[in-house]
Amino acid sequence: MDSRRYLNILMLKITNRCNNRCIFCCDRKSHETIKDLNIDAITKCLDEQKQNFEVVHVIGGEPTMHPNFKQLIVNINNAGYKEIVLETNASLLNQPLINFLLNNKVKTFIVGSHTTSDQLYFNLTGNKNGLRNSFNGIKKTILSGGKVIVNIAVQKKNYKELKEIVASLNAIGVNDFVICSVIPPLFLDYSREEIFPVFSDIYPYILDTITSYKQVNFTLQYFPYCVIKNLEIYRNDSSQGAIHYIDINGILTPMKLDWTSHLTIKREECIKCKYNNVCNGVFKEYIDFMGWDEFLPVINEIKN
């Protein structure tokens, strides 16, 4: 995502409803009690903040499941924001809804897609037909003129098929991918060993994918750069401008782009590393169960 176009972002969590139950989701517990952001209450806030933000980033849950989803999109559009970004699993995107969204300033769709296997998709999300529906939603969105950025959460069950995931989606027109590590402190119902892979095991698959698809735009998130060497150029741009977050209760708070920084740790040796200034460190919980052995400071010249 070109950060120059996203100087000031208002993130809007409108619902915790979701038709997926992803085993690595950071919001799993919230699904136990359905809650939707009140459209009337948020309209005033949208109007008040329109001078401060250019882009509204709509998230959930699955935001398209909000009972007044279309009205919310219309309200954002009427408030005068330049662009709306929709974060979705795409499984509910039919052609009429896509047309409506594109006609109401929704230009970018950020879609989570984590496998090419129907069975693994079901194992990861609990959604039996979700992969097919999501793939079709992505394809229809691109054919209709929308931009799709695919977010791949790399975890133990899917990292070996990373290149296949990119290949299948690139074939239908996806040219932007965010490859991110799952976040170990957020696991709730599953053991860390079931979900979280060893960082150094992931690296060959990430490197192979990126070098095989040089025409594709990649962003890497939440990886320590000492174990994915020479890939720091794909880091998320933390120089973006103001980001504020309106939660499900309608509370507006500032948000850091590197919002996981309080979950990570560095040790004294990291100061020696050439990646020190661009790396956020390692998840504390990862170190608790895996240790520091694979994280060695890179002190030689780095080749980009």
Rosetta blueprint (number, residue, H / E / L):
1 M L
2 D L
3 S H
4 R H
5 R H
6 Y L
7 L L
8 N L
9 I E
10 L E
11 M E
12 L E
13 K E
14 I L
15 T E
16 N L
17 R L
18 C L
19 N L
20 N L
21 R L
22 C L
23 I L
24 F L
25 C L
26 C L
27 D L
28 R H
29 K H
30 S H
31 H H
32 E H
33 T L
34 I L
35 K L
36 D E
37 L L
38 N L
39 I H
40 D H
41 A H
42 I H
43 T H
44 K H
45 C H
46 L H
47 D H
48 E H
49 Q H
50 K L
51 Q L
52 N L
53 F L
54 E L
55 V E
56 V E
57 H E
58 V E
59 I E
60 G L
61 G L
62 E L
63 P H
64 T H
65 M H
66 H L
67 P L
68 N L
69 F H
70 K H
71 Q H
72 L H
73 I H
74 V H
75 N H
76 I H
77 N H
78 N H
79 A H
80 G L
81 Y L
82 K L
83 E E
84 I E
85 V E
86 L E
87 E E
88 T E
89 N L
90 A L
91 S L
92 L L
93 L L
94 N L
95 Q H
96 P H
97 L H
98 I H
99 N H
100 F H
101 L H
102 L H
103 N L
104 N L
105 K L
106 V E
107 K E
108 T E
109 F E
110 I E
111 V E
112 G E
113 S L
114 H L
115 T L
116 T L
117 S L
118 D H
119 Q H
120 L H
121 Y H
122 F H
123 N H
124 L H
125 T H
126 G L
127 N L
128 K L
129 N L
130 G H
131 L H
132 R H
133 N H
134 S H
135 F H
136 N H
137 G H
138 I H
139 K H
140 K H
141 T H
142 I H
143 L H
144 S L
145 G L
146 G L
147 K E
148 V E
149 I E
150 V E
151 N E
152 I E
153 A E
154 V E
155 Q L
156 K L
157 K L
158 N L
159 Y H
160 K H
161 E H
162 L H
163 K H
164 E H
165 I H
166 V H
167 A H
168 S H
169 L H
170 N H
171 A L
172 I L
173 G L
174 V L
175 N L
176 D E
177 F E
178 V E
179 I E
180 C E
181 S E
182 V L
183 I L
184 P H
185 P H
186 L H
187 F L
188 L L
189 D L
190 Y L
191 S L
192 R H
193 E H
194 E H
195 I H
196 F L
197 P L
198 V L
199 F H
200 S H
201 D H
202 I H
203 Y H
204 P H
205 Y H
206 I H
207 L H
208 D H
209 T H
210 I H
211 T H
212 S H
213 Y L
214 K L
215 Q L
216 V L
217 N E
218 F E
219 T E
220 L E
221 Q E
222 Y L
223 F L
224 P L
225 Y L
226 C L
227 V L
228 I L
229 K L
230 N L
231 L L
232 E H
233 I H
234 Y H
235 R E
236 N L
237 D L
238 S L
239 S L
240 Q L
241 G L
242 A L
243 I E
244 H E
245 Y E
246 I E
247 D L
248 I L
249 N L
250 G L
251 I L
252 L E
253 T E
254 P E
255 M L
256 K L
257 L L
258 D L
259 W L
260 T L
261 S H
262 H H
263 L H
264 T E
265 I E
266 K L
267 R L
268 E H
269 E H
270 C H
271 I H
272 K H
273 C L
274 K L
275 Y L
276 N L
277 N L
278 V L
279 C L
280 N L
281 G L
282 V E
283 F E
284 K H
285 E H
286 Y H
287 I H
288 D H
289 F H
290 M H
291 G L
292 W L
293 D L
294 E L
295 F L
296 L L
297 P L
298 V L
299 I L
300 N L
301 E L
302 I L
303 K L
304 N L
